[in-house]
Amino acid sequence: MLNPFVTLVSNILQLYLLCVIAWTILSTLVSFKIINEYQPIVRKVMFALDRLCEPALRPIQKIMPNLGGLDISPIVLILLINFLQSALYQYLYNL
């Protein structure tokens, strides 16, 4: 039988992972000028995703070396979230 706490935390991590992926795709589209960042809906979505993702990305960006304009902090955050989910299932599943 599944532990409801493990399921809840795993679902929250999965939703946050989707937010990070959406933020990465949207910021890439804005930087290549495929999407106009001055549209009201784009601005609102970017603001919301920025407020959700930036607190987790900022410490990673401080640690990562300068790669000449290439930001791989979302990749590191995605790997970290996947590691947390795996550790959650491995160590807390049998509670």
Residue pairs with C-beta under 8 A, 6 or more apart in sequence:
2 93
3 92
3 93
3 95
5 92
5 95
6 88
6 89
6 92
6 93
6 95
9 88
10 85
10 88
10 89
13 81
13 84
13 85
13 88
14 85
16 52
16 56
16 81
17 78
17 81
17 82
19 49
19 52
19 53
20 53
20 56
20 57
20 74
20 77
20 78
20 81
21 74
21 78
22 49
23 49
23 50
23 52
23 53
23 74
24 74
26 35
26 42
26 45
26 46
26 49
27 46
29 35
30 37
30 42
30 46
35 42
36 42
37 43
37 46
53 74
53 77
56 77
57 73
57 74
57 77
60 73
60 76
60 77
60 80
61 71
61 73
64 72
64 73
64 76
